[in-house]
Amino acid sequence: MNAPCPPLSHTLKHIFSATAAQCESLLYRCATTAKSLPTTKKLHAHTITSGILSNHFLSLLTSAYGLCGQMEYACRLFDELPKRTPVACKAIIRMYTENGYPRSALKLFVGAGFVWEQFQCGGVHRGGENQDRLIAAVADLMVSSVLSFSKNYSDREGKRGEEEDTGGEAGRRRKMQLHFSPSMRSITISSSSSGGNGNGSGDLMKIKLAARHISYRTLFHTILILAFLLPFVFILTALVTLEGVNKCSSIDCLGRRLGPKLLGRTDDSGRLVKDLVKILNQVNSEKVQAGLKLPDSFSQLVSEMKNNKFSSKEFALILKGMMEKYEREIRESKFGELMNKHFAASAIPKGIHCLSLRLTDEYSSNAHARKQLPSPELLPLLSDNSYHHFVLSTDNILAAAVVVTSAVQSSVDPAKIVFHVITDKKTYAGMHSWFALNPVPPALVEVKGVHQFDWLTRENVPVLEAVENHNGIRNYYHGNHIAGANLSDTTPRTFASKLQARSPKYISLLNHLRIYLPELFPNLDKVVFLDDDVVIQRDLSPLWEIDLNGKVNGAVETCKGEDEWVMSKRFRNYFNFSHPLIEKNLDPDECAWAYGMNIFDLRAWRKTNIRDTYHAWLKENLKSNLTLWKLGTLPPALIAFKGHVHPIDPSWHMLGLGYQNKTNIESVEKAAVIHYNGQSKPWLEIGFEHLRPFWTKYVNYSSDFIRNCHIL
């Protein structure tokens, strides 16, 4: 009975060369009529090795193993089915029934809402042939259960008869009869025996399936109550539908909330959300096909859903494809925005260029614009250490004017202020003209060009000469910033930092001059060095009273503070610690400090080798093709001033106004010096509008040069 039929055995030797269709045909026969465990196992192995194992094949294999009585294999495959099918459900129910597990069969069929929820597994609908199969399986289950009981009962009685009559009643026969009541509420099993004499004896067993006794009185009262209540429930349901359940929150509205539930109109939104999340999780790991046509808008997606009737999985994949597409477009737009911002920050605004040209022309035509700064009788004050000396290195005339004006207006004693403004040769005439025509008495201003310092020769600064003329460096700062950049693995924030590090100002000699302050001002003991993108809002004279404890550089540390973006800088943020030279000499957790507003003790500086250390590390970075660090002048200064920095109170110097849009305005107002470090300088159109007024209030808009050049 369990042997395979000849045709199946005949095709067994061709299994491992069979196609998917042939395997399906063989499996169907094994799952329905032919009981063959060896053939089933070989077909199972073939579907795995050939990669054709699918939900359909798993269902057929479950049925085949169940038909062969292999409960362990069948149950294991049934549990692994991604989507249960009628074939598998029927096979498991039959297997439980035929192998003496009626309770398991009943539990599978009617337990946990199986009749209507699991009944739809694998595309089974509530009607049609598939449903008839499951109903037939249940019928088989009931009959098999009763017959099994009858057989056990018959066997038990037969053994009893054999014990009573071992010799003369071998011809006795027993008959089993099964009777269903008309109401299907009881099953009666009768047993009768007959011998050669025609006399017989019988046994009777009655099984009650269900016993429900509802009196007519109870039924009448129930109908009366429902007839009285249903109109009110209908009215409440209509009100809830018109007004909305969520608008009703008082205790009086309890009926409105219960009405829809009594009629089965519950809110299924929670279940729908869970189903949607489940579907999205399924497609989360799947890759969207390259050729998949994606809608261009949400309305188009809705329209296609109505017309094409996608499955839930197809809908989820289309939705995922749309999201990935928009993410790519947003990412590309973000990188494009960062590039445009970089170019805008590196360019010279038309108004500032106009101002430089007009002032240069004024220098050549107006003798008053060429007057000596300061006047000859005040020249000795330029080296008087009883005054407060500020050093400013810039080629931006407008920015220099704001720094000087803000410092003088914020000072308690402006007569003690001396500004040393250093610029390049091309800007010298315009810078001199501005401060000659716009003095800031009683403060003194000296304007000097780099070409006017005898000490700044190629012999003294050979590295800086190499920095300006090195082709690789010029390509790095002026070349294509996109070429060679792996944007797919780069975040916009990281890309923005890299662009900022490639600002052309970092290869300008003016940006490196601060390392030569002891040589440029040999007669001064203490100076405050300022960047051109700062604004002074408080008297800075107390800086000269700070005891630096023998240190050279008084600076604000940038590793401690509430602002995680600005005040979270350590050495790891500036250096490449994968390089062995950096890893050997530096600590990645060491706190960084800020350029922009520093009090330098030049006497203590002259006793150190800070300048030589600075030059040595610049040479190492050039030799390593800029692999030690990327960002301008601060990294080599962090190394050169290592052990020579004295931290000062952060309120002296507030950073980040050039790239931190969400800067706290109250903190800005309280800071002594605010620093617009970053790309969004206040004189550029890309500057932050809410932070610009702190800078523009020191611009001299009464000047004809400012008005004629249409300065912001």
BADO-365120 format. One record per residue (C-alpha): y negated, x, z negated; residue in one letter; residue number from 1. Coordinates in steps of 0.02 Angstrom, whole numbers, plus 50000, padded with zeros to 5 digits. Layout:
BEGIN
Y,X,Z,A,NUM
...
END
This chain:
BEGIN
50000,50000,50000,M,1
49881,50142,49960,N,2
49931,50246,50111,A,3
49805,50254,50255,P,4
49841,50156,50412,C,5
49905,50260,50560,P,6
49743,50259,50660,P,7
49646,50325,50510,L,8
49774,50462,50480,S,9
49771,50503,50663,H,10
49582,50534,50659,T,11
49587,50632,50496,L,12
49606,50798,50586,K,13
49446,50763,50685,H,14
49336,50731,50533,I,15
49251,50899,50528,F,16
49194,50881,50709,S,17
49143,50698,50691,A,18
48967,50636,50722,T,19
48867,50533,50600,A,20
48915,50372,50688,A,21
49100,50417,50684,Q,22
49088,50461,50499,C,23
49004,50295,50466,E,24
49143,50202,50557,S,25
49280,50293,50460,L,26
49192,50267,50296,L,27
49170,50082,50331,Y,28
49357,50064,50357,R,29
49393,50160,50198,C,30
49270,50052,50104,A,31
49336,49885,50165,T,32
49520,49886,50216,T,33
49602,50057,50215,A,34
49634,50133,50044,K,35
49641,50321,50072,S,36
49580,50437,49936,L,37
49609,50601,50035,P,38
49515,50534,50185,T,39
49372,50473,50074,T,40
49356,50642,49989,K,41
49355,50735,50155,K,42
49225,50617,50225,L,43
49121,50643,50067,H,44
49130,50832,50089,A,45
49085,50818,50274,H,46
48931,50712,50243,T,47
48868,50841,50116,I,48
48899,50996,50223,T,49
48829,50917,50382,S,50
48671,50854,50293,G,51
48693,50672,50342,I,52
48717,50607,50164,L,53
48600,50458,50144,S,54
48585,50301,50040,N,55
48695,50207,50164,H,56
48833,50339,50160,F,57
48825,50344,49969,L,58
48850,50155,49965,S,59
49003,50165,50080,L,60
49074,50309,49978,L,61
49049,50208,49818,T,62
49144,50063,49895,S,63
49282,50176,49961,A,64
49309,50262,49793,Y,65
49308,50092,49708,G,66
49438,50025,49829,L,67
49547,50175,49789,C,68
49529,50141,49603,G,69
49430,50302,49570,Q,70
49313,50230,49439,M,71
49236,50396,49387,E,72
49185,50445,49564,Y,73
49127,50269,49608,A,74
49020,50247,49451,C,75
48943,50419,49470,R,76
48892,50386,49651,L,77
48831,50211,49605,F,78
48716,50284,49471,D,79
48648,50412,49596,E,80
48604,50282,49727,L,81
48415,50288,49763,P,82
48424,50105,49820,K,83
48574,49997,49777,R,84
48652,49900,49919,T,85
48761,49742,49926,P,86
48913,49845,49977,V,87
48899,49957,49825,A,88
48861,49813,49705,C,89
49010,49713,49767,K,90
49125,49864,49760,A,91
49081,49905,49581,I,92
49102,49724,49525,I,93
49274,49715,49611,R,94
49325,49883,49539,M,95
49281,49829,49362,Y,96
49375,49666,49387,T,97
49531,49741,49463,E,98
49544,49880,49336,N,99
49533,49771,49182,G,100
49347,49781,49139,Y,101
49287,49601,49155,P,102
49149,49622,49027,R,103
49073,49767,49124,S,104
49080,49664,49283,A,105
48993,49517,49201,L,106
48864,49630,49121,K,107
48825,49710,49288,L,108
48806,49542,49373,F,109
48711,49438,49245,V,110
48643,49566,49123,G,111
48464,49634,49124,A,112
48404,49505,49249,G,113
48529,49562,49379,F,114
48542,49393,49464,V,115
48365,49394,49537,W,116
48292,49567,49508,E,117
48438,49683,49546,Q,118
48499,49551,49668,F,119
48366,49612,49790,Q,120
48418,49796,49783,C,121
48433,49883,49949,G,122
48351,49744,50047,G,123
48465,49602,49988,V,124
48375,49435,49995,H,125
48406,49279,49892,R,126
48494,49191,50033,G,127
48605,49230,50180,G,128
48767,49324,50203,E,129
48728,49462,50078,N,130
48703,49337,49939,Q,131
48865,49248,49986,D,132
48956,49412,49966,R,133
48894,49438,49789,L,134
48931,49257,49745,I,135
49106,49282,49814,A,136
49122,49437,49707,A,137
49076,49334,49554,V,138
49204,49203,49602,A,139
49334,49340,49621,D,140
49284,49402,49450,L,141
49308,49231,49367,M,142
49475,49196,49452,V,143
49538,49371,49422,S,144
49490,49362,49239,S,145
49582,49196,49215,V,146
49734,49253,49314,L,147
49738,49415,49217,S,148
49743,49315,49057,F,149
49878,49202,49131,S,150
49981,49351,49184,K,151
49970,49430,49012,N,152
50015,49264,48933,Y,153
50162,49242,49052,S,154
50225,49417,49019,D,155
50215,49389,48833,R,156
50314,49226,48846,E,157
50440,49305,48961,G,158
50476,49441,48836,K,159
50499,49309,48702,R,160
50625,49216,48814,G,161
50722,49373,48848,E,162
50739,49404,48662,E,163
50801,49226,48633,E,164
50920,49216,48783,D,165
50991,49380,48834,T,166
51147,49309,48919,G,167
51152,49135,48992,G,168
50975,49090,49041,E,169
50932,49220,49168,A,170
50898,49083,49293,G,171
50758,49005,49189,R,172
50591,49002,49284,R,173
50414,48983,49221,R,174
50271,48900,49312,K,175
50086,48933,49275,M,176
49955,48801,49317,Q,177
49764,48821,49315,L,178
49653,48665,49294,H,179
49461,48662,49307,F,180
49371,48515,49227,S,181
49256,48411,49341,P,182
49103,48470,49244,S,183
49161,48653,49258,M,184
49141,48671,49070,R,185
49323,48708,49029,S,186
49477,48790,49106,I,187
49653,48736,49054,T,188
49802,48852,49075,I,189
49973,48769,49062,S,190
50142,48853,49057,S,191
50306,48759,49094,S,192
50485,48822,49103,S,193
50637,48747,49192,S,194
50818,48793,49194,G,195
50974,48736,49282,G,196
50985,48576,49184,N,197
50813,48518,49233,G,198
50746,48517,49056,N,199
50586,48613,49025,G,200
50464,48655,48890,S,201
50278,48692,48910,G,202
50130,48775,48824,D,203
49948,48730,48842,L,204
49789,48834,48821,M,205
49611,48767,48844,K,206
49460,48882,48869,I,207
49284,48809,48846,K,208
49155,48890,48958,L,209
49004,48793,48897,A,210
48976,48648,48784,A,211
48808,48563,48791,R,212
48780,48395,48711,H,213
48608,48322,48741,I,214
48586,48144,48681,S,215
48493,48016,48786,Y,216
48375,47989,48640,R,217
48325,48173,48642,T,218
48305,48172,48830,L,219
48194,48017,48822,F,220
48081,48093,48689,H,221
48067,48254,48788,T,222
48013,48161,48945,I,223
47881,48064,48846,L,224
47808,48223,48771,I,225
47801,48311,48940,L,226
47721,48159,49021,A,227
47585,48164,48889,F,228
47553,48352,48891,L,229
47568,48398,49074,L,230
47404,48315,49131,P,231
47307,48413,49000,F,232
47392,48576,49049,V,233
47351,48540,49231,F,234
47166,48512,49189,I,235
47156,48672,49086,L,236
47238,48770,49225,T,237
47112,48704,49351,A,238
46966,48753,49237,L,239
47034,48928,49213,V,240
47056,48946,49400,T,241
46876,48892,49434,L,242
46789,48987,49293,E,243
46904,49135,49267,G,244
47010,49176,49115,V,245
46912,49333,49069,N,246
46752,49234,49039,K,247
46833,49142,48894,C,248
46848,49241,48734,S,249
46827,49118,48589,S,250
46965,49034,48489,I,251
46921,48870,48576,D,252
46981,48944,48739,C,253
47156,48979,48678,L,254
47221,48833,48780,G,255
47142,48903,48936,R,256
47230,49065,48910,R,257
47398,48987,48870,L,258
47391,48858,49010,G,259
47426,48977,49155,P,260
47563,49061,49055,K,261
47649,48897,49017,L,262
47652,48861,49203,L,263
47715,49034,49244,G,264
47547,49095,49310,R,265
47542,49259,49214,T,266
47437,49410,49261,D,267
47546,49531,49360,D,268
47412,49665,49380,S,269
47493,49779,49251,G,270
47661,49773,49339,R,271
47578,49800,49507,L,272
47488,49955,49442,V,273
47652,50025,49374,K,274
47737,49994,49541,D,275
47594,50078,49633,L,276
47600,50230,49518,V,277
47787,50242,49544,K,278
47766,50241,49733,I,279
47626,50370,49727,L,280
47734,50484,49620,N,281
47873,50472,49749,Q,282
47761,50531,49892,V,283
47668,50659,49787,N,284
47791,50797,49831,S,285
47813,50744,50012,E,286
47713,50826,50151,K,287
47608,50720,50267,V,288
47663,50740,50447,Q,289
47539,50832,50558,A,290
47542,50699,50694,G,291
47515,50552,50577,L,292
47370,50445,50637,K,293
47252,50414,50492,L,294
47119,50278,50480,P,295
46938,50336,50480,D,296
46879,50215,50346,S,297
46941,50101,50209,F,298
46906,49944,50311,S,299
47010,50015,50454,Q,300
47151,50050,50332,L,301
47148,49869,50272,V,302
47147,49807,50451,S,303
47296,49915,50500,E,304
47390,49860,50345,M,305
47370,49678,50399,K,306
47419,49708,50580,N,307
47561,49834,50562,N,308
47639,49777,50396,K,309
47677,49950,50329,F,310
47804,49976,50191,S,311
47741,50031,50021,S,312
47798,50210,50052,K,313
47713,50218,50222,E,314
47554,50150,50145,F,315
47561,50283,50008,A,316
47587,50422,50135,L,317
47440,50360,50240,I,318
47333,50351,50084,L,319
47384,50528,50036,K,320
47344,50590,50211,G,321
47172,50511,50204,M,322
47136,50589,50035,M,323
47191,50761,50092,E,324
47086,50744,50250,K,325
46930,50697,50152,Y,326
46962,50836,50026,E,327
46968,50963,50168,R,328
46808,50895,50244,E,329
46719,50897,50076,I,330
46779,51074,50043,R,331
46719,51134,50214,E,332
46552,51048,50186,S,333
46536,51130,50016,K,334
46567,51303,50088,F,335
46442,51266,50227,G,336
46314,51212,50099,E,337
46341,51373,49999,L,338
46319,51479,50156,M,339
46157,51389,50203,N,340
46094,51409,50025,K,341
46135,51595,50031,H,342
46037,51617,50192,F,343
45891,51517,50121,A,344
45889,51624,49964,A,345
45896,51787,50063,S,346
45758,51739,50183,A,347
45572,51762,50153,I,348
45478,51596,50149,P,349
45344,51575,50280,K,350
45207,51552,50151,G,351
45249,51713,50056,I,352
45260,51810,50220,H,353
45091,51739,50270,C,354
45016,51790,50103,L,355
45076,51969,50123,S,356
45007,51984,50300,L,357
44836,51911,50256,R,358
44816,52021,50103,L,359
44869,52175,50203,T,360
44739,52133,50333,D,361
44612,52109,50193,E,362
44654,52282,50126,Y,363
44608,52362,50292,S,364
44446,52264,50316,S,365
44379,52238,50139,N,366
44326,52388,50036,A,367
44329,52282,49877,H,368
44515,52252,49907,A,369
44542,52441,49912,R,370
44456,52482,49748,K,371
44548,52591,49627,Q,372
44662,52505,49500,L,373
44618,52521,49362,P,374
44442,52593,49369,S,375
44432,52782,49340,P,376
44365,52769,49163,E,377
44519,52667,49110,L,378
44650,52783,49185,L,379
44690,52869,49018,P,380
44749,52700,48949,L,381
44894,52703,49073,L,382
44983,52829,48962,S,383
44916,52772,48793,D,384
45066,52724,48684,N,385
44959,52615,48571,S,386
44956,52487,48713,Y,387
45097,52372,48766,H,388
45162,52434,48932,H,389
45254,52319,49052,F,390
45343,52381,49209,V,391
45372,52265,49357,L,392
45462,52320,49516,S,393
45447,52198,49663,T,394
45395,52169,49844,D,395
45352,51986,49812,N,396
45164,51971,49787,I,397
45165,51790,49731,L,398
45304,51820,49604,A,399
45216,51973,49535,A,400
45055,51874,49514,A,401
45148,51739,49413,V,402
45231,51867,49299,V,403
45067,51957,49261,V,404
44967,51797,49239,T,405
45095,51715,49124,S,406
45108,51872,49016,A,407
44920,51885,48996,V,408
44894,51700,48959,Q,409
45035,51697,48833,S,410
44979,51853,48741,S,411
44892,51848,48572,V,412
44798,52008,48616,D,413
44790,52026,48807,P,414
44672,52175,48791,A,415
44823,52278,48734,K,416
44923,52238,48892,I,417
44950,52366,49032,V,418
45052,52316,49184,F,419
45131,52448,49298,H,420
45176,52359,49461,V,421
45288,52460,49577,I,422
45316,52404,49757,T,423
45377,52475,49923,D,424
45269,52555,50056,K,425
45257,52403,50171,K,426
45199,52287,50031,T,427
45084,52409,49942,Y,428
44924,52362,50034,A,429
44947,52175,50008,G,430
44997,52196,49824,M,431
44847,52308,49790,H,432
44731,52184,49877,S,433
44791,52039,49770,W,434
44763,52122,49601,F,435
44600,52201,49660,A,436
44532,52031,49713,L,437
44615,51934,49569,N,438
44598,52041,49411,P,439
44666,51978,49244,V,440
44543,52046,49117,P,441
44550,52110,48984,P,442
44726,52168,49034,A,443
44747,52319,49147,L,444
44853,52320,49306,V,445
44911,52475,49400,E,446
44989,52457,49573,V,447
45090,52602,49641,K,448
45202,52618,49793,G,449
45370,52705,49788,V,450
45300,52833,49909,H,451
45167,52881,49780,Q,452
45293,52945,49651,F,453
45321,53131,49678,D,454
45483,53126,49579,W,455
45569,52999,49693,L,456
45639,53121,49821,T,457
45807,53129,49909,R,458
45856,53273,49798,E,459
45832,53170,49640,N,460
45907,53007,49705,V,461
46039,53057,49834,P,462
46154,52914,49790,V,463
46022,52782,49821,L,464
45986,52858,49990,E,465
46171,52843,50030,A,466
46174,52665,49967,V,467
46036,52611,50085,E,468
46107,52701,50237,N,469
46296,52676,50212,H,470
46358,52573,50360,N,471
46497,52491,50261,G,472
46376,52436,50127,I,473
46250,52370,50252,R,474
46387,52270,50338,N,475
46444,52203,50170,Y,476
46271,52141,50123,Y,477
46205,52095,50296,H,478
46363,52055,50395,G,479
46471,51901,50419,N,480
46511,51835,50245,H,481
46647,51717,50309,I,482
46750,51844,50406,A,483
46897,51906,50304,G,484
46869,51779,50166,A,485
47022,51673,50123,N,486
46932,51509,50091,L,487
47094,51412,50066,S,488
47128,51507,49904,D,489
46945,51517,49848,T,490
46853,51389,49743,T,491
46673,51347,49789,P,492
46615,51419,49623,R,493
46701,51586,49657,T,494
46634,51588,49835,F,495
46458,51556,49769,A,496
46474,51704,49650,S,497
46533,51816,49792,K,498
46387,51763,49901,L,499
46264,51798,49761,Q,500
46341,51971,49742,A,501
46306,52004,49927,R,502
46119,51977,49916,S,503
46028,52112,50016,P,504
45912,52147,49869,K,505
46052,52242,49783,Y,506
46039,52387,49906,I,507
45849,52398,49888,S,508
45778,52552,49802,L,509
45662,52438,49702,L,510
45812,52359,49618,N,511
45876,52529,49558,H,512
45710,52599,49498,L,513
45735,52544,49317,R,514
45865,52681,49295,I,515
45727,52811,49324,Y,516
45596,52745,49202,L,517
45596,52901,49089,P,518
45557,53009,49241,E,519
45431,52889,49320,L,520
45333,52870,49157,F,521
45355,53035,49066,P,522
45211,53004,48943,N,523
45267,52832,48882,L,524
45379,52801,48730,D,525
45421,52615,48747,K,526
45409,52494,48893,V,527
45465,52316,48929,V,528
45544,52301,49100,F,529
45528,52131,49185,L,530
45608,52057,49340,D,531
45495,51967,49463,D,532
45583,51798,49438,D,533
45533,51776,49255,V,534
45395,51679,49169,V,535
45324,51733,49000,I,536
45289,51587,48885,Q,537
45262,51675,48718,R,538
45177,51829,48652,D,539
45293,51978,48680,L,540
45203,52104,48569,S,541
45334,52086,48429,P,542
45459,52169,48545,L,543
45376,52335,48512,W,544
45407,52310,48326,E,545
45596,52289,48344,I,546
45694,52433,48270,D,547
45825,52478,48400,L,548
45917,52590,48275,N,549
45917,52738,48392,G,550
45979,52636,48540,K,551
45898,52643,48711,V,552
45906,52465,48776,N,553
45857,52307,48681,G,554
45938,52163,48776,A,555
46006,51987,48753,V,556
46196,51980,48754,E,557
46273,51856,48876,T,558
46442,51825,48794,C,559
46383,51714,48652,K,560
46298,51546,48670,G,561
46319,51361,48699,E,562
46302,51372,48888,D,563
46478,51417,48951,E,564
46417,51456,49127,W,565
46273,51572,49083,V,566
46321,51640,48912,M,567
46505,51679,48940,S,568
46494,51846,49031,K,569
46605,51991,48980,R,570
46655,52149,49073,F,571
46800,52056,49156,R,572
46670,51950,49249,N,573
46594,52102,49334,Y,574
46731,52231,49360,F,575
46896,52240,49453,N,576
47018,52278,49313,F,577
47162,52293,49435,S,578
47087,52461,49484,H,579
47163,52600,49376,P,580
46996,52686,49351,L,581
46916,52529,49280,I,582
47070,52485,49177,E,583
47073,52659,49100,K,584
46889,52670,49051,N,585
46830,52493,49012,L,586
46875,52349,48897,D,587
46881,52180,48987,P,588
46830,52088,48828,D,589
46675,52192,48795,E,590
46516,52088,48789,C,591
46395,52100,48934,A,592
46205,52095,48922,W,593
46064,52041,49036,A,594
45938,52127,49146,Y,595
45771,52040,49174,G,596
45683,52068,49008,M,597
45727,52229,48918,N,598
45637,52336,48790,I,599
45676,52519,48828,F,600
45650,52665,48705,D,601
45611,52803,48830,L,602
45611,52939,48698,R,603
45790,52900,48648,A,604
45836,52878,48832,W,605
45781,53055,48877,R,606
45909,53123,48753,K,607
46055,53041,48845,T,608
46147,53064,49010,N,609
46127,52880,49062,I,610
46057,52922,49234,R,611
46197,53045,49275,D,612
46329,52920,49219,T,613
46248,52788,49329,Y,614
46252,52904,49480,H,615
46432,52956,49449,A,616
46497,52779,49445,W,617
46396,52732,49599,L,618
46481,52875,49692,K,619
46653,52817,49633,E,620
46620,52641,49694,N,621
46564,52707,49864,L,622
46720,52815,49876,K,623
46831,52666,49833,S,624
46747,52559,49967,N,625
46661,52446,49840,L,626
46825,52399,49753,T,627
46767,52439,49575,L,628
46635,52302,49574,W,629
46533,52197,49695,K,630
46380,52135,49603,L,631
46226,52244,49627,G,632
46146,52351,49493,T,633
46208,52273,49331,L,634
46390,52336,49333,P,635
46345,52521,49343,P,636
46210,52491,49212,A,637
46339,52409,49097,L,638
46440,52570,49106,I,639
46291,52690,49096,A,640
46213,52602,48944,F,641
46382,52583,48856,K,642
46350,52622,48673,G,643
46161,52624,48697,H,644
46124,52435,48687,V,645
46045,52348,48538,H,646
46066,52157,48543,P,647
45906,52056,48520,I,648
45885,51871,48480,D,649
45933,51758,48628,P,650
45771,51659,48608,S,651
45679,51806,48685,W,652
45764,51785,48853,H,653
45837,51625,48928,M,654
45942,51647,49085,L,655
46014,51538,49222,G,656
45865,51436,49285,L,657
45904,51489,49463,G,658
46079,51417,49470,Y,659
46097,51302,49320,Q,660
46035,51129,49371,N,661
46076,51050,49202,K,662
45972,51171,49100,T,663
45912,51099,48935,N,664
45724,51070,48950,I,665
45695,51086,48762,E,666
45777,51258,48763,S,667
45669,51308,48912,V,668
45510,51259,48820,E,669
45559,51359,48665,K,670
45610,51521,48755,A,671
45492,51670,48756,A,672
45545,51721,48931,V,673
45631,51607,49056,I,674
45728,51690,49196,H,675
45759,51607,49365,Y,676
45906,51720,49403,N,677
46014,51647,49541,G,678
45981,51583,49715,Q,679
45866,51436,49675,S,680
45706,51532,49648,K,681
45554,51426,49605,P,682
45456,51485,49759,W,683
45596,51425,49875,L,684
45622,51248,49936,E,685
45798,51254,49864,I,686
45727,51280,49689,G,687
45760,51146,49559,F,688
45615,51023,49556,E,689
45623,50987,49369,H,690
45615,51174,49329,L,691
45483,51223,49456,R,692
45331,51166,49353,P,693
45364,51300,49222,F,694
45329,51427,49359,W,695
45197,51342,49469,T,696
45076,51315,49324,K,697
45038,51502,49333,Y,698
45005,51503,49522,V,699
44821,51526,49565,N,700
44798,51381,49685,Y,701
44610,51410,49685,S,702
44637,51566,49792,S,703
44595,51546,49976,D,704
44745,51653,50021,F,705
44862,51536,49928,I,706
44786,51380,50005,R,707
44779,51448,50183,N,708
44962,51501,50176,C,709
45017,51330,50110,H,710
45110,51400,49961,I,711
45218,51271,49870,L,712
END
